[in-house]
Amino acid sequence: MKRVLDRLWNNPYLLLTSAALFWGSNFVLGRVMVETIPPLHLSLFRWTIGLLALWPFARRQLKGAKALWREYRVPLFWMAMTGVVGFNALTYLAVQFTSSISASLFNSVAPVFIMLLSHFFLKEKIRPVQIAGVFISLIGVVWIVSRGDWKVLVSLEFNAGDLIMIVAVLSWAVYSILSKRFGTVAGEKGTFWILMAIGLPFSLLLGAVEEIFRPLPWSEVSPIEWLCVLYLGIFPAVVAFLCWSRGIQLVGPAKSGVFLHLIMPFAVMIALFFGETPTLAQGVGAAFVLLGVLMASNPPRKGGGRGQDSAP
């Protein structure tokens, strides 16, 4: 058994594919769960479970956590607000109003937003082909938001969930920029655990406010739905993170980054199982988004960081 586990743990492509699968499932299950469990409650439950599940793997890297907090408290705070609290709460809010397919499509644009923010704040150079990729991917975003109808653009009658998801992806882009410099100050697992610990009280506060306006119907949540909550807290939040980190260790960030593009197809396939049907506008928009992202991603460089360009 140990030999089998060792082989699995040293198979980078299986690990990276699994991470993309778990992250893709987050959009679909989130869409299903918010029909019963309010979105901010769902985000709170996810990170509470994730904090407990990651502890055995992260505790060795947390010996100097207090000193690290004193030195890096500002970037760590904003990483927690954008990557832990902001992105996930906004994503679960968004899928109340839009499909999980659309949400995963917008998530695919994250590398483009990260590239733009890196250019403006980190002074990273952008090549002409990347600029073209930005415009092509934005055409895809506009196509999805407008549902392929120019009248929607003229009347400004946008889907609220699509707009919230765009803000969520921008939040993740800010987190990714910060993580390029501060994402491993306590080791990858230790830093991620610290971010969850920082973000959890704020998730609790948001959940308490939501409870006033939309109380959690405890008696209506089925055992299957609680198992889904447990899944979201363990697999998309922790197991995917561990698989992704291990995959990067084995093959490097450049090869690993390609697997982020599997998140959307996995989300679409899982959504089909739950009865969602892709629209023509989503298909056309997806083609533009993927083409643009492929053009804008992975510029030639001597080395690379380990920041995630797509959101978990």
Secondary structure, 3 states (H helix, E strand, C coil): CHHHHHHHHCCHHHHHHHHHHHHHHHHHHHHHHCCCCCHHHHHHHHHHHHHHHHHHHHHHHHCCHHHHHHHHHHHHHHHHHHHHHHHHHHHHHHCCCCCHHHHHHHHCCHHHHHHHHHHHHCCCCCCHHHHHHHHHHHHHHHHHHCCCCHHHHHHCCCCHHHHHHHHHHHHHHHHHHHHHHHCCCCCHHHHHHHHHHHHHHHHHHHHHHHHHHCCCCHHHCCHHHHHHHHHHHHHHHHHHHHHHHHHHHHHCHHHHHHHHHHHHHHHHHHHHHCCCCCCHHHHHHHHHHHHHHHHHCCCCCCCCCCCCCCCC
